[in-house]
Amino acid sequence: IKNGIECSFMSKKGCTFTNNACSPIVSQCEGCGYVMEFNGKSYCKTYADPAMKWSFGSCNFATHVEAPKVVEQKTVNPLKASKRASRGR
């Protein structure tokens, strides 16, 4: 990209990513807080190849995607449950 722009792949020698350039974002990245625009193209600040990140599911950097909520089921001891049932609780 350009010197002076926040990018984790920029060093004093230039871009350290493959082919010395980051890849533009994919359609799933639209609306993310890490997207920056440079020379009319949009790039990700945290990941140099967004298409690869989305190929395995949703991106863990995505600010516009909510993580699925995990519902924990409470395990019940069958012995205690039978005792409660016999007492009428």
Phi, psi and omega per residue, in radians:
I1 nan -2.186 -3.081
K2 -2.288 2.513 3.076
N3 -1.046 2.456 -3.136
G4 1.681 -0.215 3.110
I5 -1.664 2.397 -3.131
E6 -1.124 1.986 3.093
C7 -2.660 2.304 -3.095
S8 -1.265 -0.190 -3.116
F9 -1.745 -0.021 -3.139
M10 -1.491 2.374 3.061
S11 -2.280 -3.074 3.116
K12 -1.128 -0.462 -3.135
K13 -1.527 -0.112 -3.110
G14 2.043 -2.827 -3.107
C15 -1.249 2.297 -3.112
T16 -1.724 0.056 3.139
F17 -1.383 2.908 -3.127
T18 -0.937 2.355 -3.121
N19 1.078 0.316 3.093
N20 0.972 0.552 3.101
A21 -2.711 2.522 3.069
C22 -1.470 2.700 3.130
S23 -1.529 2.545 3.072
P24 -1.131 2.801 -3.120
I25 -1.223 2.827 3.067
V26 -1.776 3.050 -3.046
S27 -1.114 -0.501 3.138
Q28 -1.199 -0.352 -3.111
C29 -1.404 -0.212 -3.101
E30 -1.015 2.213 3.120
G31 1.679 -0.026 -3.139
C32 -1.360 2.618 3.139
G33 -1.338 -0.240 -3.116
Y34 -1.649 0.076 -3.125
V35 -1.446 2.295 3.052
M36 -2.201 2.651 -3.113
E37 -1.893 2.395 3.124
F38 -2.573 2.167 -3.138
N39 0.932 0.704 3.081
G40 1.419 -0.036 3.105
K41 -2.033 2.656 -3.138
S42 -1.810 2.379 -3.129
Y43 -2.263 2.758 3.081
C44 -1.605 2.367 3.130
K45 -1.311 -0.449 -3.023
T46 -1.840 -0.352 -3.101
Y47 -2.365 2.252 -3.028
A48 -1.354 -0.451 -3.130
D49 -2.211 1.433 -3.070
P50 -1.064 -0.545 -3.140
A51 -1.080 -0.661 3.114
M52 -1.196 -0.650 -3.127
K53 -1.148 -0.661 -3.126
W54 -1.439 -0.198 -3.093
S55 -1.229 -0.371 3.141
F56 -1.801 0.280 -3.085
G57 2.160 -2.748 -3.112
S58 -1.369 2.639 -3.122
C59 -1.298 2.335 3.139
N60 -1.336 -0.198 3.069
F61 -1.545 -0.222 -3.023
A62 -1.092 2.136 3.125
T63 -1.542 -0.233 -3.085
H64 -1.721 -0.014 -3.134
V65 -1.980 2.236 3.099
E66 -1.496 2.439 3.099
A67 -1.250 2.519 3.112
P68 -1.117 2.418 -3.114
K69 -1.441 2.300 -3.139
V70 -1.658 2.151 3.129
V71 -1.697 2.067 -3.139
E72 -1.550 2.286 3.087
Q73 -1.679 2.304 -3.122
K74 -1.369 2.225 3.122
T75 -1.452 2.414 -3.104
V76 -1.978 2.296 3.072
N77 -1.245 2.097 -3.070
P78 -1.094 -0.551 3.129
L79 -1.177 -0.776 3.112
K80 -1.167 -0.650 3.138
A81 -1.118 -0.703 3.136
S82 -1.194 -0.643 3.102
K83 -1.139 -0.727 3.109
R84 -1.111 -0.706 -3.123
A85 -1.163 -0.638 -3.131
S86 -1.252 -0.500 3.097
R87 -1.420 -0.214 3.112
G88 1.574 0.378 3.127
R89 -1.544 nan nan
